[in-house]
């Protein structure tokens, strides 16, 4: 928008509309994927079981949608009231948190790919070792830039918030591994097999998880 304002001011409003549309579509995609994860974790009793219920008529994860929407509105208004809007306010701060978190996920995914294929006969050096290693190297610099020491307030809190979130996830994982390992088994496989009809899902998956909510609970009907 800075370029449009400086060189093509007559295009400023269309650029602003395009930016708003792009942001909305991006946020909608994030909202939908987050709701899907919450629904699956609720269904598998890792989060509140209510989050795993679907609407009796629409078959949508209504309670997960409401929970995610309320969380987003509350956090958005609170951080917006604290820091104000814009790239240096709530948007920039929450975006920095999300950037660090998702880059860590990408890094872990690359490392996991190498580890998964390392002992398999179909392992290929280029696609299963070199490319993931290059991905790790490419991601280290932006991770450092966003989370390096000496950031101004409140951006110096970004690494701390992400580390606290990771610690909470690790604690939850350790708790379930010792008290309900079948839930961990279900979590590890819901993405790949959820699209299959219930009868076609692996027996180990169906045994590990609670009743699938591809169909509503009886009390939801």
BELPE-V603058 format. One record per backbone hydrogen bond with DSSP energy under -1.0 kcal/mol. CO is the residue of the C=O (numbers start at 1). NH is the residue of the N-H. E is the energy in kcal/mol with one decimal. If there is no record, write none. Layout:
BEGIN
co=CO nh=NH e=E
co=CO nh=NH e=E
END
This chain:
BEGIN
co=1 nh=5 e=-2.4
co=2 nh=6 e=-1.8
co=3 nh=7 e=-2.9
co=4 nh=8 e=-1.2
co=8 nh=11 e=-2.6
co=9 nh=12 e=-1.3
co=11 nh=15 e=-2.3
co=12 nh=16 e=-2.4
co=13 nh=17 e=-2.6
co=14 nh=18 e=-2.5
co=15 nh=19 e=-2.4
co=16 nh=20 e=-2.5
co=17 nh=21 e=-2.5
co=18 nh=22 e=-2.5
co=19 nh=23 e=-2.6
co=20 nh=24 e=-2.6
co=21 nh=25 e=-2.3
co=22 nh=26 e=-2.2
co=23 nh=27 e=-2.8
co=24 nh=28 e=-2.5
co=25 nh=29 e=-2.1
co=26 nh=30 e=-2.2
co=27 nh=31 e=-2.7
co=28 nh=32 e=-2.5
co=29 nh=33 e=-2.4
co=30 nh=34 e=-2.4
co=31 nh=35 e=-2.4
co=32 nh=36 e=-2.0
co=33 nh=37 e=-2.0
co=34 nh=38 e=-2.6
co=35 nh=39 e=-2.7
co=36 nh=40 e=-2.3
co=37 nh=41 e=-2.6
co=38 nh=42 e=-2.3
co=39 nh=43 e=-2.6
co=40 nh=44 e=-1.9
co=41 nh=46 e=-2.9
co=41 nh=47 e=-1.5
co=42 nh=45 e=-1.3
co=48 nh=51 e=-1.5
co=49 nh=52 e=-1.7
co=50 nh=53 e=-1.5
co=55 nh=59 e=-1.9
co=60 nh=55 e=-2.9
co=60 nh=62 e=-2.5
co=61 nh=65 e=-2.2
co=62 nh=66 e=-2.6
co=63 nh=67 e=-2.4
co=64 nh=68 e=-2.4
co=65 nh=69 e=-2.4
co=66 nh=70 e=-2.7
co=67 nh=71 e=-2.4
co=68 nh=72 e=-2.4
co=69 nh=73 e=-2.5
co=70 nh=74 e=-2.7
co=71 nh=75 e=-2.6
co=72 nh=76 e=-2.7
co=73 nh=77 e=-2.7
co=74 nh=78 e=-2.3
co=75 nh=79 e=-2.9
co=76 nh=80 e=-2.3
co=77 nh=81 e=-2.5
co=78 nh=82 e=-1.5
co=79 nh=83 e=-3.2
co=80 nh=84 e=-2.1
co=84 nh=90 e=-3.4
co=86 nh=89 e=-1.4
co=86 nh=92 e=-1.4
co=89 nh=93 e=-2.5
co=90 nh=94 e=-2.6
co=91 nh=95 e=-2.0
co=92 nh=96 e=-2.1
co=93 nh=97 e=-1.9
co=94 nh=98 e=-2.5
co=95 nh=99 e=-2.4
co=96 nh=100 e=-2.3
co=97 nh=101 e=-2.3
co=98 nh=102 e=-2.6
co=99 nh=103 e=-2.4
co=100 nh=104 e=-1.9
co=101 nh=105 e=-1.7
co=102 nh=106 e=-2.4
co=103 nh=107 e=-2.6
co=104 nh=108 e=-2.5
co=105 nh=109 e=-2.3
co=106 nh=110 e=-2.1
co=107 nh=111 e=-2.2
co=108 nh=112 e=-2.7
co=109 nh=113 e=-2.2
co=110 nh=114 e=-1.8
co=111 nh=115 e=-2.3
co=112 nh=116 e=-2.8
co=113 nh=117 e=-2.1
co=114 nh=118 e=-1.1
co=117 nh=120 e=-1.0
co=120 nh=123 e=-1.6
co=124 nh=128 e=-2.5
co=125 nh=129 e=-1.2
co=125 nh=130 e=-3.0
co=126 nh=131 e=-2.8
co=129 nh=133 e=-2.0
co=130 nh=134 e=-2.5
co=131 nh=135 e=-2.2
co=132 nh=136 e=-2.3
co=133 nh=137 e=-2.2
co=134 nh=138 e=-2.5
co=135 nh=139 e=-1.5
co=136 nh=140 e=-1.3
co=139 nh=143 e=-1.8
co=140 nh=144 e=-2.2
co=141 nh=145 e=-2.7
co=142 nh=146 e=-2.0
co=143 nh=147 e=-1.8
co=144 nh=148 e=-1.6
co=152 nh=155 e=-1.3
co=154 nh=157 e=-2.1
co=155 nh=158 e=-1.0
co=157 nh=161 e=-2.7
co=158 nh=162 e=-2.3
co=159 nh=163 e=-2.5
co=160 nh=164 e=-2.5
co=161 nh=165 e=-2.2
co=162 nh=166 e=-2.5
co=163 nh=167 e=-2.7
co=164 nh=168 e=-2.3
co=165 nh=169 e=-2.0
co=166 nh=170 e=-2.8
co=167 nh=171 e=-2.5
co=168 nh=172 e=-2.2
co=169 nh=173 e=-2.4
co=170 nh=174 e=-2.8
co=171 nh=175 e=-2.3
co=172 nh=176 e=-2.4
co=173 nh=177 e=-2.4
co=174 nh=178 e=-1.5
co=175 nh=179 e=-1.8
co=176 nh=180 e=-2.6
co=180 nh=183 e=-1.7
co=181 nh=185 e=-1.9
co=182 nh=186 e=-1.9
co=183 nh=187 e=-2.3
co=184 nh=188 e=-1.7
co=186 nh=189 e=-1.4
co=189 nh=193 e=-1.4
co=190 nh=194 e=-1.5
co=193 nh=196 e=-1.3
co=197 nh=200 e=-1.4
co=202 nh=206 e=-2.2
co=203 nh=207 e=-2.3
co=204 nh=208 e=-1.7
co=205 nh=209 e=-1.9
co=217 nh=220 e=-1.1
co=218 nh=221 e=-1.1
END
